[in-house]
Amino acid sequence: MPVPGAQALDWWRHAAIYQIYPRSFADADGNGVGDLAGVLARLPYLAELGIDAIWFNPWYASPQADAGYDVADYRQIDPLFGTLAEAEELIRQAHALGIRVVVDVVPNHTSDQNPWFRAALAAGPGSPERERFWFRPGRGADGELPPTNWQGFFGGPAWSRTTDPDGTPGEWYLHLFAPEQPDFNWDHPEVRDEFERVLRFWFDRGADGFRVDSAALLIKDPALPVDDPEERAYTDREEVHQVYRSWRRVADSYSGGRVLIGEVWLPDAERLARYLRPGELHTIFNFPYLECAWDAKALRAVIDDTLRLHRAVHAPATWVLSNHDVDRVVTRYGREDTSFAIYARHHGRPVDLALGARRARAAALLTQALPGSVYLYQGEELGLWEVEEIPDELRQDPMWERKGRNPADPGRDGCRVPLPWSGAAAPFGFSPADATAEPWLPQPAQWHAHTVAAQQDDPDSMLALYRSALHARRDLAELRGGELSWLEAPAGVLAFRRGESFACVVNLSDRAVELPVPGTVLLASGPLGAAGEVPPDTALWLQV
């Protein structure tokens, strides 16, 4: 299957990659859930937006206990989304429009409906089938206590107990996430071989790369210590790097510039850099930037640290404001505390959406002016906000259930609400007029002013800003290469140059400032003052 010939083989070094959460992008068959046919119909919109690639969240066959991250079959499309033939056609048509396709791969865990795990349950203790996972006897007189006191990332114990065929309690199995997601044992050669075959399966169908979910979690300490230290799950043994070196060899065996993108939640820069060494992952997600507060000093520190880390290993930096796991950026930037932590959300606190939108517009220009690749989460270009008012009975995130239905941390449903495309009322064009079901999560009535149709021809809309920035980012030679050099600027203002003739200025202070560098305005996130001063929470691109 051909790949876009106009892009360089190292396209991922400076690409704009658009994340699609298939459930919530576009629903073609009217069942209230997004699908591949819906994405296929909207490919011209994405091409016009100016992106270089799409990253798909899991589309594999799954019981959907965790929205597809519990994969039962890595070689089939879930019927909820479509068919394998539709996925192949989508890749083909995306390539015809010059858009690459990256798919999620979930190697740390699988579904409890995966044939391997079902065989392990049936085979019993000590069987070869159970060696592909982490089965252990329990502690206590009758094995009634979990093998360790590890807690899962979704809340509750990281172990669940099995039931033997005679109905008596059996061994326990490890799941760092939900009980329906048993962890693979990556010390087992069959697990490693299977995933290399999965990579080849999708590369053979034209996929341009993989985003590796929870890339740092694969290798556990085989002793499984009882204590629950902060970094129990990622021992960073050399074995995990062997895995990614092996995967890199698979990717490099294909022509056309295949890429491996890692989701690596590690605070230690040196450990992060190990995943980016030559011959391992091509890029990793920049969570420190995503989590950073709207503060000039803090952002400059994150930007400097990011560039320093990546420069040392000759890897491109990545920049991201939001994704399917985090509160939408308009809401975050509209709160008093603008920082973010995935396990310490600020739901229920006052939000100034107008302020958040103004800052989000400025952040879009800042982010897209930085050296490296940039990721956009669907709906970011529309200025959508976190939907916090979802009724409890409609929430579907297992994190919400396992953390005790905490109203201050209601999970990730609020950023996954289906997109508004057109119309004055729900489903806002997300589903067809003859739909048989409502969208799987409710859309706010206020989104009628934020549909694609409402913004399409408005030159001052968030959509117009994103479209202009993405096209300029592709066309301006300075934004396709060259280092960042900081310019002198007042307190609370970031100003930097890319190349000889491009500069970006962002005013994060609470007062208007004079332009710290002379130049012609190419793009502005908002109107300037009467005398040309830069208002608070405003960003400019300049030709200097």
HUQUI-V639869 format. One record per run of one state. SS is the DSSP state (2 for helix, 1 for strand, 0 for the rest). FROM is the first residue (numbers start at 1). TO is the last residue. If there is no record, write none. Layout:
# HUQUI-V639869
{{SS;FROM;TO} {SS;FROM;TO}}
This chain:
# HUQUI-V639869
{{0;1;10} {2;11;13} {0;14;15} {1;16;20} {0;21;21} {2;22;25} {0;26;35} {2;36;41} {0;42;42} {2;43;49} {0;50;52} {1;53;56} {0;57;59} {1;60;62} {0;63;70} {1;71;77} {0;78;83} {2;84;96} {0;97;99} {1;100;105} {0;106;108} {1;109;109} {0;110;114} {2;115;123} {0;124;127} {2;128;132} {1;133;133} {0;134;134} {1;135;136} {0;137;138} {1;139;139} {0;140;144} {1;145;145} {0;146;150} {1;151;151} {0;152;156} {1;157;157} {0;158;158} {1;159;163} {0;164;168} {1;169;174} {0;175;182} {1;183;184} {0;185;188} {2;189;204} {0;205;208} {1;209;212} {0;213;237} {2;238;252} {0;253;258} {1;259;262} {0;263;268} {2;269;274} {0;275;282} {1;283;284} {0;285;286} {2;287;291} {0;292;295} {2;296;312} {0;313;317} {1;318;320} {0;321;328} {2;329;332} {0;333;352} {2;353;369} {0;370;372} {1;373;377} {0;378;379} {2;380;382} {0;383;391} {2;392;394} {0;395;397} {2;398;402} {0;403;412} {2;413;415} {0;416;444} {2;445;450} {0;451;451} {2;452;455} {0;456;461} {2;462;475} {0;476;476} {2;477;480} {0;481;483} {1;484;486} {0;487;492} {1;493;498} {0;499;501} {1;502;507} {0;508;512} {1;513;513} {0;514;519} {1;520;524} {0;525;533} {1;534;534} {0;535;537} {1;538;543} {0;544;544}}
